[in-house]
Amino acid sequence: MVMNTSTEEKILTGLFLCSDQSNEILTALKPDWNDKCNLPLAEKLLIINSSPKESLPTLLIRSVFPWKDELSEGIGHEEFCQSFFIQPDLFLRLRPGKEKIVIQKLKESGIDFKMIQDACVALLNASKIDEILELDKEAVIQDQNSQRTGAFVSAALALYRNDKPAVWDCCAGSGGKSIMAFDIDPNIKLTVSDTRESILANLKKRFASAGIKNYESFIVDLTNKSAIRNLKSEIIIADVPCSGSGTWSRTPEQLYFFEEEGIEKYSALQKKIVSNVIPQLKPAGSFVYITCSVFKKENEEVVTFIKENFHLKLKQMEVLKGYDKKADSMFVALFEKEL
């Protein structure tokens, strides 16, 4: 592959590999490549490959994602590597009761979309849906596999459907998982927290648009056990800080600058966070552990750590592969605390 050539040549190579139709830049600077933009990735790599004897997997392993041995079980290395050359889709989760109006607005706008499931819609990443929809009120921007973690939250909530369970979204971020939990069961007693005041301010704006009024929020550093107040909960959702490696096709700069020691760093951080929040789980309560990572040290190894150090029973865990869906790859595990 042309890795020892000029910066301009590298940029053109990247544009060629990631384009599925002709464009003005390649027309002007690489017309022979421009005519081949619609070819499969494997054939494009053969065109630019300076070492024809090497196979496609070898090329991808060497130049895209070198941490094959760190991948979670079931992640296909070659397929995952290829996903970095494909622009992911934009996904919407249609809120309960808003499905028909959202579909109608999308059709009237002429925007191409695809129904994935009853409440999940896929669109081209550049779609200007904020000009058409009332975001968070009618639909939430949420990756397909992030939506699939809702099945684990739903399984936990099903145990308390009539009891207004206390749900703590301890690493709430901008609130996507919390809005999803509310949509599954509007009767929950919701508490959200994060380390960043600015992101909780964004969460509050989203909650206002989503019609969520009865909740508690606070800023906390979950690595500091003494800073966590008594907050006994039936359900804890921990979408923990992670490498974000399952989302790198959206943010390739993260892939480019990532260093392997970061895997251990995040794994240690995750173990510290779960160690501090799990004691807040009530007996027979449910703990939902989520990452957007493909690294086993952030996923399966943290599950093993939880099983070995706490009285929690693993009910289900799953690697949610996104590279074959133009979506993010994620990991989710559901635990139940023993009586």
KEKOL-690222 format. One line per 2 residues: for each residue y, x, z of C-alpha. Coordinates in Angstrom, 2 decimals, padded with zeros to 5 digits. Example, Ala and Ser with C-alpha at 12.3 -4.5 7.8 and 13.67 -1.06 7.14 Angstrom:
! KEKOL-690222
-004.50 012.30 007.80 ~ -001.06 013.67 007.14
***
This chain:
! KEKOL-690222
000.00 000.00 000.00 ~ 003.51 001.30 -000.70
004.28 002.33 002.89 ~ 005.78 005.76 002.06
008.25 004.51 -000.52 ~ 011.91 003.55 -000.21
013.23 000.77 002.02 ~ 014.17 -001.21 -001.10
010.62 -000.98 -002.42 ~ 009.22 -002.12 000.92
011.55 -005.13 000.99 ~ 010.57 -006.10 -002.53
006.90 -005.70 -001.61 ~ 007.33 -007.98 001.38
009.18 -010.55 -000.73 ~ 006.43 -010.49 -003.34
003.63 -010.89 -000.80 ~ 005.34 -013.76 001.03
006.58 -015.70 -002.02 ~ 004.52 -018.44 -003.62
006.92 -019.02 -006.51 ~ 009.29 -016.96 -008.64
012.74 -016.05 -007.32 ~ 015.93 -014.50 -008.64
015.58 -011.16 -006.82 ~ 012.14 -010.41 -008.21
013.20 -011.68 -011.62 ~ 015.94 -009.05 -011.69
014.20 -006.15 -009.97 ~ 010.44 -006.68 -010.32
009.84 -009.02 -013.26 ~ 006.19 -007.96 -013.56
005.60 -009.03 -009.96 ~ 007.72 -012.15 -010.28
005.32 -013.60 -012.83 ~ 002.48 -013.22 -010.34
004.03 -014.81 -007.24 ~ 001.64 -017.76 -007.32
-001.47 -015.56 -007.12 ~ -003.60 -015.53 -003.96
-002.68 -012.90 -001.37 ~ -005.86 -010.90 -002.05
-004.92 -010.46 -005.72 ~ -001.33 -009.53 -004.85
-002.57 -006.81 -002.53 ~ -004.70 -005.37 -005.30
-001.61 -005.24 -007.53 ~ 000.45 -003.24 -005.04
-002.42 -001.26 -003.50 ~ -002.10 002.45 -004.10
-005.71 003.02 -002.98 ~ -007.83 000.62 -005.04
-011.04 001.77 -003.39 ~ -010.00 000.20 -000.09
-011.07 -003.36 000.58 ~ -008.68 -006.15 001.48
-009.79 -006.27 005.15 ~ -009.18 -002.52 005.50
-005.69 -002.85 004.10 ~ -004.80 -005.75 006.36
-006.27 -004.18 009.49 ~ -004.41 -000.94 008.94
-001.02 -002.31 008.04 ~ -000.57 -005.67 009.77
-002.30 -006.20 013.11 ~ -004.05 -003.11 014.54
-005.25 -004.68 017.82 ~ -008.48 -006.27 016.63
-010.41 -005.35 019.76 ~ -007.85 -007.12 021.94
-008.24 -010.52 020.26 ~ -009.57 -013.57 022.07
-013.05 -014.78 021.19 ~ -013.13 -016.77 017.97
-009.95 -015.37 016.41 ~ -010.77 -014.16 012.89
-009.00 -010.85 012.45 ~ -008.72 -010.88 008.66
-007.61 -014.51 008.54 ~ -005.09 -013.91 011.32
-003.67 -010.91 009.44 ~ -003.27 -012.93 006.27
-001.28 -015.59 008.13 ~ 001.61 -013.16 008.55
002.30 -013.49 004.84 ~ 002.60 -017.28 004.98
005.61 -019.18 006.29 ~ 004.46 -021.53 009.08
005.26 -025.23 008.91 ~ 007.73 -027.12 011.04
005.96 -029.70 013.21 ~ 007.25 -032.86 014.82
005.71 -034.87 017.61 ~ 006.70 -038.49 017.18
007.55 -040.11 020.48 ~ 005.82 -043.33 021.57
007.30 -046.37 019.89 ~ 009.34 -044.26 017.45
006.63 -043.51 014.89 ~ 007.61 -046.13 012.30
011.33 -045.42 012.37 ~ 010.79 -041.66 012.03
008.45 -042.07 009.06 ~ 010.90 -044.48 007.45
013.81 -042.05 007.88 ~ 011.78 -039.16 006.45
010.79 -041.22 003.41 ~ 014.33 -042.43 002.80
015.66 -038.86 003.01 ~ 013.23 -037.64 000.37
011.92 -034.87 002.61 ~ 008.33 -033.88 001.91
006.08 -034.30 004.93 ~ 002.44 -034.62 005.83
000.87 -036.69 008.58 ~ -001.50 -034.47 010.57
-002.37 -037.03 013.22 ~ -000.88 -040.33 014.33
002.03 -038.64 016.11 ~ 002.08 -035.23 014.40
004.03 -034.51 011.22 ~ 004.20 -031.24 009.26
007.22 -030.32 007.14 ~ 008.48 -027.26 005.32
010.05 -024.87 007.81 ~ 013.50 -025.12 006.23
013.65 -028.93 006.45 ~ 017.01 -030.14 007.84
015.57 -032.81 010.08 ~ 018.39 -032.59 012.65
020.60 -034.29 010.06 ~ 018.16 -037.20 009.74
016.52 -037.76 013.11 ~ 017.68 -038.11 016.69
015.79 -035.14 018.03 ~ 014.10 -035.50 021.42
014.87 -039.22 021.39 ~ 012.81 -040.11 018.31
010.83 -036.92 017.70 ~ 010.34 -033.55 019.34
010.11 -030.28 017.43 ~ 006.77 -029.00 018.71
004.12 -026.87 017.06 ~ 000.86 -028.58 016.15
-001.20 -026.59 018.63 ~ 001.40 -026.98 021.33
000.90 -030.71 020.82 ~ -002.86 -030.23 021.13
-002.42 -028.87 024.66 ~ -001.41 -032.44 025.48
-005.09 -033.41 025.45 ~ -005.62 -031.12 028.47
-002.56 -032.54 030.22 ~ -003.78 -036.04 029.41
-007.21 -035.25 030.89 ~ -005.52 -034.14 034.10
-003.21 -037.18 034.22 ~ -006.08 -039.58 033.62
-007.30 -038.87 037.14 ~ -004.05 -040.19 038.61
-003.00 -042.80 036.07 ~ -001.94 -045.40 038.67
-000.72 -043.14 041.46 ~ 002.52 -041.57 040.17
001.16 -038.03 040.43 ~ 003.44 -035.13 041.26
003.59 -032.89 038.18 ~ 005.18 -029.45 038.37
005.94 -027.74 035.06 ~ 006.50 -024.37 036.67
007.50 -022.36 033.57 ~ 009.25 -025.26 031.88
011.41 -023.40 029.39 ~ 013.35 -025.93 027.33
011.05 -028.74 028.46 ~ 008.76 -029.49 025.52
005.59 -029.74 027.63 ~ 007.40 -031.84 030.24
008.59 -034.35 027.66 ~ 005.03 -034.52 026.34
003.65 -035.13 029.86 ~ 006.24 -037.88 030.39
005.24 -039.50 027.10 ~ 001.60 -039.46 028.17
002.44 -041.09 031.52 ~ 006.07 -042.14 032.24
005.14 -042.79 035.89 ~ 004.78 -039.14 036.82
006.92 -037.60 039.54 ~ 008.23 -034.68 037.52
009.51 -031.33 038.78 ~ 010.54 -028.51 036.43
011.46 -024.90 037.10 ~ 012.30 -021.71 035.26
013.86 -018.33 035.99 ~ 016.80 -018.87 033.64
019.73 -021.14 034.43 ~ 020.79 -021.29 030.77
017.44 -022.59 029.55 ~ 017.29 -025.22 032.30
020.73 -026.37 031.13 ~ 019.24 -026.83 027.67
016.29 -028.67 029.22 ~ 018.64 -031.10 030.95
020.35 -031.90 027.66 ~ 016.98 -032.53 026.03
015.86 -034.71 028.92 ~ 019.05 -036.78 028.59
018.30 -037.34 024.88 ~ 014.66 -038.12 025.73
015.63 -040.69 028.35 ~ 014.09 -038.77 031.26
016.26 -039.38 034.32 ~ 014.07 -039.16 037.40
013.10 -035.52 037.84 ~ 013.87 -032.50 039.96
014.75 -029.06 038.60 ~ 015.30 -025.69 040.21
015.60 -022.01 039.33 ~ 012.90 -019.74 040.74
011.33 -016.34 040.16 ~ 007.62 -017.13 040.30
006.74 -013.47 040.82 ~ 008.41 -013.72 044.25
006.01 -015.68 046.44 ~ 008.53 -016.11 049.25
010.99 -017.77 046.85 ~ 008.58 -020.62 046.06
009.22 -023.56 048.33 ~ 006.60 -026.00 049.52
005.96 -028.15 046.45 ~ 002.48 -029.61 046.74
001.50 -031.11 043.38 ~ -001.42 -033.02 041.91
-000.90 -031.29 038.57 ~ 000.66 -027.92 037.75
001.39 -026.97 034.15 ~ 001.81 -023.20 033.73
002.92 -022.31 030.21 ~ 003.31 -018.73 031.33
005.45 -015.92 029.86 ~ 003.33 -014.02 027.36
003.39 -011.65 024.40 ~ 003.94 -014.60 022.07
001.47 -012.98 019.68 ~ 000.24 -016.36 018.47
003.74 -017.10 017.14 ~ 004.47 -013.80 015.42
004.21 -015.27 011.93 ~ 007.47 -017.05 012.86
009.02 -013.94 014.42 ~ 007.59 -010.92 012.54
010.09 -008.60 014.21 ~ 008.15 -009.14 017.45
004.99 -007.93 015.72 ~ 006.79 -004.91 014.29
008.23 -003.71 017.61 ~ 005.32 -004.65 019.88
003.58 -001.84 021.78 ~ 000.01 -002.14 023.05
000.90 -001.47 026.68 ~ 002.73 -004.79 026.60
-000.64 -006.58 026.73 ~ -001.43 -005.19 030.17
002.13 -005.84 031.31 ~ 001.96 -009.53 030.45
-001.55 -009.93 031.84 ~ -000.42 -008.52 035.19
002.64 -010.80 035.17 ~ 000.49 -013.85 034.45
-001.96 -013.03 037.25 ~ 000.94 -012.68 039.67
002.46 -016.00 038.64 ~ -000.77 -017.99 038.86
-001.51 -016.36 042.23 ~ 001.80 -017.65 043.55
001.75 -021.17 042.10 ~ -001.91 -022.20 042.55
-001.53 -022.46 046.36 ~ 000.87 -025.35 045.68
-001.96 -027.36 044.12 ~ -003.31 -030.23 046.21
-007.06 -030.60 046.81 ~ -008.75 -032.10 043.73
-005.58 -031.30 041.77 ~ -005.50 -030.00 038.21
-004.10 -026.70 036.92 ~ -003.29 -026.34 033.21
-002.91 -022.74 032.04 ~ -001.27 -022.18 028.63
-000.23 -019.19 026.54 ~ 000.90 -018.71 022.96
-001.04 -015.44 022.86 ~ -004.11 -014.29 020.92
-004.93 -011.47 023.35 ~ -007.98 -011.94 025.58
-006.33 -010.09 028.48 ~ -003.72 -012.85 028.59
-006.26 -015.60 028.02 ~ -009.94 -015.34 028.97
-009.38 -012.48 031.41 ~ -006.78 -014.50 033.33
-009.24 -017.41 033.41 ~ -011.84 -015.09 034.93
-009.26 -013.87 037.45 ~ -008.49 -017.45 038.51
-012.17 -018.33 038.87 ~ -012.87 -015.25 040.97
-009.86 -015.54 043.28 ~ -009.28 -019.25 043.83
-011.33 -022.34 044.60 ~ -010.80 -023.74 041.14
-013.47 -024.98 038.77 ~ -012.97 -024.40 035.06
-013.30 -027.75 033.31 ~ -012.47 -026.68 029.76
-010.78 -023.88 027.83 ~ -010.04 -023.43 024.15
-008.48 -020.99 021.73 ~ -006.32 -023.15 019.49
-006.35 -021.30 016.18 ~ -003.28 -021.92 014.07
-003.60 -019.41 011.25 ~ -005.61 -021.86 009.14
-003.10 -024.68 009.77 ~ 000.24 -022.89 009.15
000.75 -023.29 012.89 ~ 000.93 -021.15 016.01
-002.21 -019.93 017.78 ~ -002.45 -020.80 021.46
-004.78 -020.79 024.44 ~ -005.27 -023.51 027.05
-007.53 -023.91 030.07 ~ -007.92 -026.80 032.51
-009.01 -026.20 036.12 ~ -009.76 -028.57 038.99
-009.24 -027.55 042.59 ~ -012.24 -028.03 044.81
-011.98 -030.28 047.85
***
